[in-house]
């Protein structure tokens, strides 16, 4: 989130930082769970809420409309996804689009499959999206697709217009005379397939994207990154352009959610917590291993997400306590 800058007008700061959005959500959550939160104290509740927003832990288990509502929320969700599933990358496992979709929905139950499909198409260059993908490839493609979703949708519309030979954002209404002059369906389909493989002129696409950046209100990738990519070739396809953007370190630095690819699988803080968890699970034979494991897991959850919404934390603890009782009873 943006830090306070005395040179920025108050209204602009409030708009850029989305403070009013978070304040509204905090009050809404408080009213919906009034009995639960008031026993902890209203002041403590607001302190925990805004601390979780600052620490990027506030998006865990929230609805999709919330996690996509602000750039900070989107970046926070990308970071949570990376930290939760980093071990997949360390183990070298390759997963399908549907498996990545399932992982996303563990963090956000109503996360749409379309976004996972779009990210997979970037990695696989619009080929069969049921192929397996590495964690790092999917993660950087997902970062681009999720953070810049509205911008990419507009670029796709521009690209399709250029492929069809139309001026972007214009509508061509065919007349009876133009219909008579249309080429055969087979010839038209062949031309379209050749154009789709070759792509469009990068100079024209760059001009259209530059105009889009001037008028859009949504987040856009740095123009310098897009210009650098488009200047490398005369023609480019939509997905090759997106794949280059996803791999560009400049995009990664602007979003600020992920480390560089060389450090993607390195997270000393989380590794330390996992080592503590393993150490606590490895208890003596005479002790209650199930209770120790659950307690250790709770401790890691608290440290990994210290300011998670209180009702989420309590819900998870209740579920964990229930599973412990069932294990204890079976042992007895």
Protein Blocks (a to p, Z undefined) as FASTA:
>chain_A
ZZddfkbcfklmmmmnommmmmmmmmmmmmmmmmmmmmnopklmmmmmmmmmmnopmmgo
pafklmmmpmklmmmmmmmmmmmmmmmmmnopacdfklmmmmmmmmmmklcfklmmmmmm
mmnnopafkbccdfklmmmmmmmmmmmmmmmmmmmmmmmmmmnopaehiacdddfklmmm
pccfklmmmmmmmmmmnopafklmmmmmmmmmmmpcbdcddfklmmmmmmmpmbdcfklm
mmmmmmpmklmmmnomaccfklmmgcfklmmmmmmmmmmmmccfkbcfklmmmmmmmmmm
mmmmmmgcfklmmmmmmmmmmmmmmmmmmmZZ
